[in-house]
Amino acid sequence: MNKRVIGDGNEDLACNYLISQGVRIIARNFRCRQGEIDIIAKDNEYLCFMEVKYRNSSDFGQPQEAVNYFKQRKISKVSRFYLYSKNLSFDTPIRYDVIAVSVNEGIKAIKWIKNAFDYIE
């Protein structure tokens, strides 16, 4: 299987999990010149920009560790463009979350890290 198929499957899994938690999915794979955000969702009053990361082993660390400074900065820029493109106020309460999907003894586990990082200019 190629990485895109694996990524889409894990994003589907993450969306199903989020929906089961009462989250409303607004957009998936929002793209612009600055980059892409995997999931944009509404969790209560927060507009959440979510990055889904998957690891099938812990050999290279936990999935959430892959959302480094540069990835956070890119997500921040895309989120700003999203707000602008949808005519949303920059006072809109937003949050940056990471959905970490890992495999433990053949079973996938999801860890939702709310407010994983702050906006980076």
Contacts in CASP RR format, 6 or more apart in sequence:
PFRMAT RR
TARGET T0000
AUTHOR 0000-0000-0000
METHOD contacts of the structure
MODEL  1
MNKRVIGDGNEDLACNYLISQGVRIIARNFRCRQGEIDIIAKDNEYLCFM
EVKYRNSSDFGQPQEAVNYFKQRKISKVSRFYLYSKNLSFDTPIRYDVIA
VSVNEGIKAIKWIKNAFDYIE
6 54 0 8 1.000
7 52 0 8 1.000
7 54 0 8 1.000
10 52 0 8 1.000
10 54 0 8 1.000
10 101 0 8 1.000
11 28 0 8 1.000
11 29 0 8 1.000
11 38 0 8 1.000
11 39 0 8 1.000
11 52 0 8 1.000
13 101 0 8 1.000
13 108 0 8 1.000
13 110 0 8 1.000
14 38 0 8 1.000
14 39 0 8 1.000
14 50 0 8 1.000
14 52 0 8 1.000
14 99 0 8 1.000
14 101 0 8 1.000
14 110 0 8 1.000
15 25 0 8 1.000
15 28 0 8 1.000
15 39 0 8 1.000
17 99 0 8 1.000
17 110 0 8 1.000
17 112 0 8 1.000
18 25 0 8 1.000
18 39 0 8 1.000
18 41 0 8 1.000
18 43 0 8 1.000
18 50 0 8 1.000
18 99 0 8 1.000
18 112 0 8 1.000
19 25 0 8 1.000
21 43 0 8 1.000
21 112 0 8 1.000
22 43 0 8 1.000
23 41 0 8 1.000
23 42 0 8 1.000
23 43 0 8 1.000
23 48 0 8 1.000
24 41 0 8 1.000
24 42 0 8 1.000
24 43 0 8 1.000
25 39 0 8 1.000
25 40 0 8 1.000
25 41 0 8 1.000
26 40 0 8 1.000
26 41 0 8 1.000
26 42 0 8 1.000
26 47 0 8 1.000
27 37 0 8 1.000
27 39 0 8 1.000
27 40 0 8 1.000
28 38 0 8 1.000
28 39 0 8 1.000
28 40 0 8 1.000
29 36 0 8 1.000
29 37 0 8 1.000
29 38 0 8 1.000
30 36 0 8 1.000
30 37 0 8 1.000
30 40 0 8 1.000
30 78 0 8 1.000
30 82 0 8 1.000
32 78 0 8 1.000
32 81 0 8 1.000
32 82 0 8 1.000
32 85 0 8 1.000
33 81 0 8 1.000
34 74 0 8 1.000
34 77 0 8 1.000
34 78 0 8 1.000
34 81 0 8 1.000
35 74 0 8 1.000
35 77 0 8 1.000
35 78 0 8 1.000
36 78 0 8 1.000
37 49 0 8 1.000
37 50 0 8 1.000
37 51 0 8 1.000
37 75 0 8 1.000
37 78 0 8 1.000
37 79 0 8 1.000
37 82 0 8 1.000
38 50 0 8 1.000
38 51 0 8 1.000
38 52 0 8 1.000
38 99 0 8 1.000
39 48 0 8 1.000
39 49 0 8 1.000
39 50 0 8 1.000
39 52 0 8 1.000
39 99 0 8 1.000
40 47 0 8 1.000
40 48 0 8 1.000
40 49 0 8 1.000
40 50 0 8 1.000
40 82 0 8 1.000
41 47 0 8 1.000
41 48 0 8 1.000
41 50 0 8 1.000
42 48 0 8 1.000
43 95 0 8 1.000
43 114 0 8 1.000
45 93 0 8 1.000
46 93 0 8 1.000
46 94 0 8 1.000
46 95 0 8 1.000
47 88 0 8 1.000
47 92 0 8 1.000
47 93 0 8 1.000
47 94 0 8 1.000
47 95 0 8 1.000
48 94 0 8 1.000
48 95 0 8 1.000
48 96 0 8 1.000
48 97 0 8 1.000
48 114 0 8 1.000
49 75 0 8 1.000
49 78 0 8 1.000
49 79 0 8 1.000
49 82 0 8 1.000
49 94 0 8 1.000
49 95 0 8 1.000
49 96 0 8 1.000
49 97 0 8 1.000
50 96 0 8 1.000
50 97 0 8 1.000
50 98 0 8 1.000
50 99 0 8 1.000
51 67 0 8 1.000
51 71 0 8 1.000
51 75 0 8 1.000
51 96 0 8 1.000
51 97 0 8 1.000
51 98 0 8 1.000
51 99 0 8 1.000
51 116 0 8 1.000
52 98 0 8 1.000
52 99 0 8 1.000
52 101 0 8 1.000
53 63 0 8 1.000
53 64 0 8 1.000
53 66 0 8 1.000
53 67 0 8 1.000
53 98 0 8 1.000
53 99 0 8 1.000
53 100 0 8 1.000
53 101 0 8 1.000
54 63 0 8 1.000
54 101 0 8 1.000
54 102 0 8 1.000
55 61 0 8 1.000
55 62 0 8 1.000
55 63 0 8 1.000
55 66 0 8 1.000
55 100 0 8 1.000
55 101 0 8 1.000
55 102 0 8 1.000
55 103 0 8 1.000
56 102 0 8 1.000
56 103 0 8 1.000
57 103 0 8 1.000
58 102 0 8 1.000
62 100 0 8 1.000
62 102 0 8 1.000
63 98 0 8 1.000
63 100 0 8 1.000
63 101 0 8 1.000
63 102 0 8 1.000
63 111 0 8 1.000
64 98 0 8 1.000
64 100 0 8 1.000
64 111 0 8 1.000
64 113 0 8 1.000
64 116 0 8 1.000
67 75 0 8 1.000
67 98 0 8 1.000
67 116 0 8 1.000
67 117 0 8 1.000
69 120 0 8 1.000
72 96 0 8 1.000
72 117 0 8 1.000
72 120 0 8 1.000
73 120 0 8 1.000
73 121 0 8 1.000
75 96 0 8 1.000
76 96 0 8 1.000
76 119 0 8 1.000
76 120 0 8 1.000
76 121 0 8 1.000
79 94 0 8 1.000
79 96 0 8 1.000
79 119 0 8 1.000
80 90 0 8 1.000
80 119 0 8 1.000
82 88 0 8 1.000
83 89 0 8 1.000
83 90 0 8 1.000
83 92 0 8 1.000
83 94 0 8 1.000
94 119 0 8 1.000
95 114 0 8 1.000
95 115 0 8 1.000
96 115 0 8 1.000
96 116 0 8 1.000
96 117 0 8 1.000
96 118 0 8 1.000
96 119 0 8 1.000
97 112 0 8 1.000
97 113 0 8 1.000
97 114 0 8 1.000
97 115 0 8 1.000
97 116 0 8 1.000
98 112 0 8 1.000
98 113 0 8 1.000
98 116 0 8 1.000
98 117 0 8 1.000
99 110 0 8 1.000
99 111 0 8 1.000
99 112 0 8 1.000
99 113 0 8 1.000
100 110 0 8 1.000
100 111 0 8 1.000
100 112 0 8 1.000
100 113 0 8 1.000
101 108 0 8 1.000
101 109 0 8 1.000
101 110 0 8 1.000
101 111 0 8 1.000
102 108 0 8 1.000
102 109 0 8 1.000
102 111 0 8 1.000
103 109 0 8 1.000
END
